[in-house]
Amino acid sequence: MAFALGKRLGPAVTRNRVRRRLRHLMADAERRGTLVTKDYLIVGGPAISNLSFDELSTHLNNALTSAERSVQGTRRHSPG
């Protein structure tokens, strides 16, 4: 799991706060067993720093759900 949070996001304090929140949310998802794989790159644009924890959680859960559907679709259609 990696986070790409550029300087456009804000000062280091802001980037670190977002990184801590994302790390916490990903750990929760892992404990719930909702992560399909361990390989994730989360890219955050400037707007991510304005999200509340609950909003960030909702966005991340939607992204993880979408990623899971994508992986399952790939598995279903792969020859073998």
N, C-alpha and C positions, 0 to 999 in steps of 0.2 A: 504494500500500500504506500502510495506516495502522494504528496500534495504539491501542486504547482501554484504558488501564491506570489505573484510578482509584486514589485514595488508600487505598481499602479493601485494596488489594493489599499495602500496607506503605509504609515510608519511601522516599524518593526513590532511595536506593542500591539497594533491592530492585527497584523499578520499572525503573530504568535497566538493571540486570543482566538482567532478563527481556526488556526491549526489545532489548538487544544480542544475546541468544541468538536471539530471534525473527528479528531482522534477518539474522543469520548463516544461520539455517535457510532463510529465504526466498531468500536469495542462492544457496544451494546448490540449492534447488529450481529456481530460474530457470536456473542453469547446466546442470542435468540436462534442462531443457526440460519440466518437469512442471507448470508454471503455465499454466493455460488462458487467463488474462487478466491484466492488470496491476492490476486493481481488486480489492483485498482490504481488508476491515476485520476485524482480529483483535481480539476482545474477550476480555480475561483477567480471570477472577474471582480471589478471594483464594487459592484452591487452586493456581493456576499457579506461585506463588512457591515451593512445596514440591516441585515436580517436578525430577528430575534432568535433565540435558541430553538423555540418551537417551529418557527418558519424554516430555519436551516434543517431541522430534523425532518420536516415534511418534504422539502426539496430533495434531501439526500435519500429518503425512503423511496420517493418516486423514481429517482435515478437508479437506485439499486433494483427496484422492481422491473424497470425497463431493461436493465442490463441482464437480469435473470431471464426475461422473456427472450431476449436476443440470443443468449447462450443456448437456451432450450430449443429455439428455432433452428439454430445452427446444428445442434446435435441431431435433431429430428431429420434434417435434410441431408446430412452427410452420408456418403456411400459407405457401405460396410457390412 
